[in-house]
Amino acid sequence: MARIDTVATLDGRGPEDFAGFTMLGFASEPGQRLLAMLHGCEAVELAVHDGHVVGYGAVIGDGNTFAFLTSLEVLPDWRGQGIGSTLVRRLQDRFSGRYAFDLACDEGLVGFYEALGFTKATAMLSRNYGGLS
Ligand SMILES: CC(C)(COP(=O)(O)OP(=O)(O)OC[C@H]1O[C@@H](n2cnc3c(N)ncnc32)[C@H](O)[C@@H]1OP(=O)(O)O)[C@@H](O)C(=O)NCCC(=O)NCCS
């Protein structure tokens, strides 16, 4: 298996590092928008192969009590190798002292997150699916 490093910093990263990530569906400048989102987070973890970002996990929080895993994405060619799980575990470790470390996900990913120790619950959402410029 290829060597993957995880790093907790955006230092030295530019929009080009994130242009291939499509989950959030930005219609224009996806790399720039994603990088701006990541800079606004309390914590990020990047999965890096040979200097290239192949996955990321992002957490917003209040610095004290609550944390929320807002997004997690692994580039298609790199999925199924444990990278997504590793990113979540790294973030779980970093936020293990919080009252809450929560997330919302689609039904198909319930098993993925249950295997990582999360419990299924009810969430209320207000989303701008497909509407980001
Ligand atoms: C979800 C995602 C991050 C998982 O990353 P990954 O690196 O492929 O995950 P892992 O290799 O660590 O998978 C661990 C396990 O979860 C399972 N799994 C991974 N993705 C899954 C999915 N979309 N649905 C159901 N199970 C999934 C794997 O089969 C694997 O099971 P195994 O241990 O029995 O083999 C990746 O599929 C992705 O980027 N998807 C698109 C974006 C997305 O949906 N993000 C989540 C937002 S909440």
The ligand as a MOL file (V3000), in Angstrom:
LIG
                    3D

  0  0  0     0  0            999 V3000
M  V30 BEGIN CTAB
M  V30 COUNTS 48 50 0 0 0
M  V30 BEGIN ATOM
M  V30 1 C -16.7880 8.3850 3.0060 0
M  V30 2 C -15.3120 8.3930 2.6030 0
M  V30 3 C -14.6300 9.6250 3.1830 0
M  V30 4 C -14.6490 7.1220 3.1520 0
M  V30 5 O -13.2590 7.1950 2.8880 0
M  V30 6 P -12.4030 5.8550 2.6320 0
M  V30 7 O -10.9860 6.2280 2.7180 0
M  V30 8 O -12.8570 5.1930 1.3930 0
M  V30 9 O -12.8670 5.0000 3.8900 0
M  V30 10 P -12.1310 3.7320 4.5090 0
M  V30 11 O -11.2620 3.1090 3.4830 0
M  V30 12 O -11.5160 4.1580 5.7710 0
M  V30 13 O -13.3960 2.8060 4.7750 0
M  V30 14 C -13.5390 2.1140 5.9620 0
M  V30 15 C -14.7530 1.2420 5.8550 0
M  V30 16 O -15.9360 1.9930 5.5800 0
M  V30 17 C -16.5610 1.4910 4.3970 0
M  V30 18 N -17.0240 2.6220 3.5930 0
M  V30 19 C -16.2340 3.5570 3.0370 0
M  V30 20 N -16.9910 4.4320 2.3370 0
M  V30 21 C -18.2650 4.0170 2.4690 0
M  V30 22 C -19.4900 4.5050 1.9620 0
M  V30 23 N -19.5690 5.5910 1.1650 0
M  V30 24 N -20.6070 3.8310 2.2990 0
M  V30 25 C -20.5440 2.7390 3.0940 0
M  V30 26 N -19.4130 2.2290 3.5930 0
M  V30 27 C -18.2830 2.8710 3.2820 0
M  V30 28 C -15.4820 0.7500 3.6570 0
M  V30 29 O -16.0470 -0.2670 2.8540 0
M  V30 30 C -14.6300 0.2000 4.7680 0
M  V30 31 O -15.2150 -0.9720 5.2580 0
M  V30 32 P -14.2960 -2.2250 5.6510 0
M  V30 33 O -13.3940 -1.7310 6.7670 0
M  V30 34 O -15.2770 -3.2460 6.0650 0
M  V30 35 O -13.5440 -2.5450 4.4010 0
M  V30 36 C -15.1400 8.3750 1.0460 0
M  V30 37 O -15.8860 7.3060 0.5120 0
M  V30 38 C -15.5800 9.6670 0.3720 0
M  V30 39 O -14.8000 10.6110 0.2440 0
M  V30 40 N -16.8580 9.7120 -0.0650 0
M  V30 41 C -17.3930 10.9080 -0.7260 0
M  V30 42 C -17.6030 12.0400 0.2460 0
M  V30 43 C -18.4720 11.6710 1.4360 0
M  V30 44 O -19.5200 11.0420 1.3070 0
M  V30 45 N -18.0200 12.1010 2.6320 0
M  V30 46 C -18.6880 11.8530 3.8870 0
M  V30 47 C -19.4560 13.0330 4.3070 0
M  V30 48 S -20.3020 12.7480 5.8610 0
M  V30 END ATOM
M  V30 BEGIN BOND
M  V30 1 1 1 2
M  V30 2 1 2 3
M  V30 3 1 2 4
M  V30 4 1 2 36
M  V30 5 1 4 5
M  V30 6 1 5 6
M  V30 7 2 6 7
M  V30 8 1 6 8
M  V30 9 1 6 9
M  V30 10 1 9 10
M  V30 11 2 10 11
M  V30 12 1 10 12
M  V30 13 1 10 13
M  V30 14 1 13 14
M  V30 15 1 14 15
M  V30 16 1 15 16
M  V30 17 1 15 30
M  V30 18 1 16 17
M  V30 19 1 17 18
M  V30 20 1 17 28
M  V30 21 1 18 19
M  V30 22 1 18 27
M  V30 23 2 19 20
M  V30 24 1 20 21
M  V30 25 1 21 22
M  V30 26 2 21 27
M  V30 27 1 22 23
M  V30 28 2 22 24
M  V30 29 1 24 25
M  V30 30 2 25 26
M  V30 31 1 26 27
M  V30 32 1 28 29
M  V30 33 1 28 30
M  V30 34 1 30 31
M  V30 35 1 31 32
M  V30 36 2 32 33
M  V30 37 1 32 34
M  V30 38 1 32 35
M  V30 39 1 36 37
M  V30 40 1 36 38
M  V30 41 2 38 39
M  V30 42 1 38 40
M  V30 43 1 40 41
M  V30 44 1 41 42
M  V30 45 1 42 43
M  V30 46 2 43 44
M  V30 47 1 43 45
M  V30 48 1 45 46
M  V30 49 1 46 47
M  V30 50 1 47 48
M  V30 END BOND
M  V30 END CTAB
M  END
